[in-house]
Amino acid sequence: MAISEDEVKKVARLARLAVPEERLAAYTQSLSNILNLVDQLSAVDTTGVEPMAHPLDMVQRLREDVVTETDHRAQYQAVAPEVEKGLYLVPKVIE
């Protein structure tokens, strides 16, 4: 599918992109090449092909969800200036 220079200008205007006049022919050719590739991909028969979530047939290894660290909250809050009911108290910033 070929795209015209007028269409490139229109798309550039809609996207608020500045396209220099000397680069317009190159952009038009590049966009036409991209659209031709999309046409080729669309022409491929994909009936019976199941969509993939990942290109490799792999399974994610998962570890057991177990606690490996002890609770250090009291130790961390011991050095805090102000703590109340396990929460850090900070000065009011917005009035």
C-alpha positions in Angstrom: 0.0 0.0 0.0 1.5 3.3 -1.1 0.9 6.5 0.9 1.1 9.9 -0.7 3.1 12.9 0.4 -0.2 14.7 1.1 -1.3 11.9 3.5 2.1 12.1 5.3 1.6 15.9 5.7 -1.9 15.3 7.0 -0.7 12.7 9.5 2.2 14.9 10.6 -0.2 17.9 11.1 -2.6 15.7 13.2 0.3 14.4 15.3 1.7 17.9 15.6 5.0 16.8 14.0 7.2 19.1 12.0 8.2 17.4 8.8 10.9 19.3 6.8 10.1 19.5 3.1 13.5 18.0 2.2 12.7 14.8 4.3 9.1 14.4 3.1 10.0 12.0 0.2 12.1 9.8 2.6 9.3 9.7 5.2 6.8 8.9 2.5 8.9 6.0 1.3 9.5 4.7 4.8 5.8 4.8 5.7 4.9 3.0 2.5 7.4 0.3 3.2 5.9 -0.2 6.7 2.4 -0.4 5.3 3.6 -2.9 2.6 5.0 -5.1 5.4 1.7 -4.9 7.3 -0.1 -6.0 4.1 2.2 -9.0 3.8 1.7 -10.0 7.4 -2.1 -9.6 7.0 -2.1 -11.9 4.0 -0.7 -14.9 6.0 -3.3 -17.6 6.8 -3.3 -17.9 10.6 -6.4 -20.2 10.9 -5.7 -22.8 13.5 -2.7 -21.0 15.0 -3.2 -20.4 18.7 -2.0 -17.0 20.0 1.1 -17.2 22.2 1.8 -15.3 25.4 5.6 -15.9 24.9 7.6 -17.0 21.9 9.2 -19.8 23.8 7.3 -22.8 25.3 8.4 -22.3 28.9 6.8 -22.5 32.3 7.6 -19.9 34.9 9.3 -21.5 37.9 7.7 -20.3 41.1 9.1 -20.6 44.6 7.1 -21.5 47.7 5.6 -18.5 49.3 7.2 -18.7 52.8 8.4 -16.1 55.2 12.2 -16.0 55.2 12.8 -12.8 57.2 11.8 -12.0 60.7 9.8 -8.9 61.7 12.2 -5.9 62.3 9.6 -3.2 62.6 10.1 -2.5 66.3 13.9 -2.3 65.7 13.5 0.1 62.8 11.0 2.3 64.6 13.2 2.5 67.7 15.3 5.2 66.0 12.4 7.1 64.6 11.6 10.5 66.2 7.9 9.8 66.6 5.9 6.6 66.3 2.3 5.8 67.2 0.6 2.4 66.9 3.3 1.1 64.5 3.1 4.1 62.2 5.7 6.8 61.6 4.5 10.3 62.6 5.7 13.1 60.4 5.1 16.9 60.5 2.1 18.2 58.6 3.3 19.6 55.2 0.1 20.9 53.7 -2.2 23.2 55.6 
